[in-house]
Amino acid sequence: MIERSRKIYSGETQLIPQFPRGKEYDQIYEPGPYPPKEVLDEFYHAQARLELKINPSKCKYPQCHFCMDKCPMHSIDLTVSPPLMNINCDKCWLCEQACPYGAIELDWNDYFKAHLKMIPPLIISLDIFEKRGKFRRLVPVDKVGKKYQFQLKHPRFKVV
């Protein structure tokens, strides 16, 4: 696989398989049911409402500027007061997860409540794909369970 990747990277694009198109694609990859529009809208609105906040009692700037240096969108400016967040934020939340002092905070409650509503329709989709032979579970459903919890400490989301 590595050798194939190297060949493709060097320009041998004929090694990339052609995917079917149109009706042939639809027959092979026919989609299952999607979460209802209201559920999707609530999820996306909850995600859009998430805002980064810096807890000044935990932030160690200027000694630590890890979040500012590592942000892929350069969305954090700690040099001003109050610190600027969300300038061009792509909502990857890398800063919140990587801050060594836990100074960057998000209120995950709305997001996870909306996220939990998306799970039942997605499980139905997986059941349909499994019956079609397009999906294979690595762990049987009875071993995973169907109860979900979210929490503000890590891990934030777990299946019980």
C-alpha positions as CSV (number, residue, x, y, z in Angstrom):
1,M,0.0,0.0,0.0
2,I,2.8,2.4,0.8
3,E,4.6,1.7,-2.5
4,R,1.3,2.3,-4.3
5,S,0.9,5.6,-2.5
6,R,4.4,6.6,-3.5
7,K,3.7,5.8,-7.1
8,I,0.5,7.8,-7.1
9,Y,2.3,10.7,-5.5
10,S,5.0,10.6,-8.1
11,G,2.4,10.9,-10.9
12,E,1.2,7.5,-11.7
13,T,-2.5,8.5,-11.5
14,Q,-3.7,5.5,-13.6
15,L,-3.3,3.5,-10.3
16,I,-6.3,5.4,-8.8
17,P,-9.4,3.4,-9.4
18,Q,-12.3,4.9,-11.2
19,F,-15.5,5.1,-9.2
20,P,-18.8,4.4,-11.0
21,R,-20.9,7.4,-11.9
22,G,-24.6,8.1,-12.2
23,K,-27.1,5.3,-11.9
24,E,-24.4,2.7,-11.5
25,Y,-23.1,4.6,-8.5
26,D,-26.6,5.0,-7.1
27,Q,-27.2,1.2,-7.3
28,I,-23.9,0.4,-5.5
29,Y,-23.9,3.2,-2.9
30,E,-27.6,3.8,-2.4
31,P,-27.9,6.0,0.6
32,G,-29.9,5.0,3.7
33,P,-32.2,7.2,5.6
34,Y,-30.7,10.5,6.8
35,P,-31.5,12.2,10.1
36,P,-34.6,14.4,9.8
37,K,-33.9,18.0,8.6
38,E,-35.0,19.4,12.0
39,V,-32.4,17.2,13.8
40,L,-29.6,18.2,11.3
41,D,-30.6,21.9,11.6
42,E,-30.5,21.7,15.4
43,F,-27.1,20.0,15.3
44,Y,-25.6,22.6,12.9
45,H,-27.0,25.5,14.9
46,A,-25.6,24.1,18.1
47,Q,-22.2,23.7,16.5
48,A,-22.4,27.3,15.2
49,R,-23.2,28.6,18.7
50,L,-20.1,27.0,20.2
51,E,-17.7,29.8,21.1
52,L,-14.2,29.6,22.6
53,K,-13.6,31.4,25.8
54,I,-10.4,31.8,27.7
55,N,-10.4,31.4,31.4
56,P,-8.0,34.1,32.5
57,S,-7.3,32.3,35.8
58,K,-5.9,29.3,34.0
59,C,-4.2,31.0,31.0
60,K,-0.4,31.3,31.4
61,Y,0.2,33.8,28.6
62,P,2.9,35.1,27.9
63,Q,4.8,32.1,29.2
64,C,2.5,29.8,27.2
65,H,1.2,30.6,23.7
66,F,0.8,27.0,22.6
67,C,-2.8,27.5,21.3
68,M,-1.9,30.6,19.4
69,D,1.1,28.9,17.7
70,K,-0.7,25.7,16.9
71,C,-4.0,27.1,15.6
72,P,-4.2,26.0,11.9
73,M,-6.4,29.0,11.1
74,H,-4.4,31.6,13.1
75,S,-7.7,32.4,14.9
76,I,-6.2,33.2,18.3
77,D,-4.6,36.4,19.3
78,L,-3.4,36.5,23.0
79,T,-1.4,39.6,22.5
80,V,-4.4,41.9,23.0
81,S,-6.6,42.4,26.0
82,P,-9.1,40.8,26.1
83,P,-7.7,38.0,23.9
84,L,-9.3,37.5,20.5
85,M,-10.7,34.2,19.7
86,N,-12.8,33.0,16.7
87,I,-11.2,35.4,14.2
88,N,-11.2,32.9,11.3
89,C,-12.1,29.9,13.3
90,D,-12.8,26.7,11.4
91,K,-14.2,25.1,14.6
92,C,-11.7,22.3,14.7
93,W,-11.4,22.8,18.5
94,L,-7.7,21.8,18.5
95,C,-6.9,24.6,20.8
96,E,-9.5,23.5,23.4
97,Q,-8.2,19.9,23.3
98,A,-4.5,20.8,23.2
99,C,-4.3,23.6,25.8
100,P,-2.0,22.2,28.5
101,Y,-3.7,24.2,31.2
102,G,-7.4,23.8,30.2
103,A,-7.7,27.5,29.8
104,I,-9.7,27.4,26.6
105,E,-13.3,26.4,27.3
106,L,-16.4,25.6,25.4
107,D,-19.9,25.0,26.6
108,W,-20.5,21.6,25.0
109,N,-24.0,21.0,26.5
110,D,-26.1,22.2,23.5
111,Y,-23.8,20.6,21.0
112,F,-23.9,17.1,22.7
113,K,-27.6,17.3,23.2
114,A,-28.1,17.9,19.5
115,H,-25.5,15.3,18.7
116,L,-27.3,12.6,20.7
117,K,-30.5,13.2,18.6
118,M,-28.6,12.3,15.4
119,I,-27.4,8.9,16.7
120,P,-30.7,6.9,16.4
121,P,-31.2,7.7,12.7
122,L,-27.5,6.9,12.0
123,I,-27.9,3.6,13.7
124,I,-30.9,2.8,11.5
125,S,-28.7,3.7,8.5
126,L,-26.0,1.4,9.7
127,D,-28.5,-1.4,10.1
128,I,-29.7,-0.9,6.5
129,F,-26.2,-0.8,5.1
130,E,-25.3,-4.0,7.1
131,K,-28.3,-5.8,5.5
132,R,-27.2,-4.7,2.0
133,G,-23.7,-6.0,2.7
134,K,-22.1,-2.5,2.6
135,F,-21.2,-2.3,6.2
136,R,-19.7,-4.8,8.7
137,R,-19.6,-4.2,12.4
138,L,-16.4,-4.9,14.2
139,V,-18.3,-5.1,17.5
140,P,-21.8,-6.6,17.8
141,V,-24.5,-4.2,18.8
142,D,-25.3,-6.1,22.0
143,K,-21.7,-5.6,23.1
144,V,-21.8,-1.9,22.4
145,G,-25.2,-1.0,23.9
146,K,-27.6,1.8,22.8
147,K,-27.3,4.1,25.7
148,Y,-25.2,7.2,25.3
149,Q,-23.8,9.7,27.7
150,F,-22.0,13.0,27.2
151,Q,-19.9,14.7,29.8
152,L,-17.7,17.8,30.0
153,K,-14.6,15.9,31.1
154,H,-12.6,13.6,28.8
155,P,-13.7,11.4,27.2
156,R,-16.5,13.8,26.4
157,F,-18.7,11.2,24.7
158,K,-19.0,7.5,25.6
159,V,-21.3,4.7,24.8
160,V,-22.5,2.7,27.9
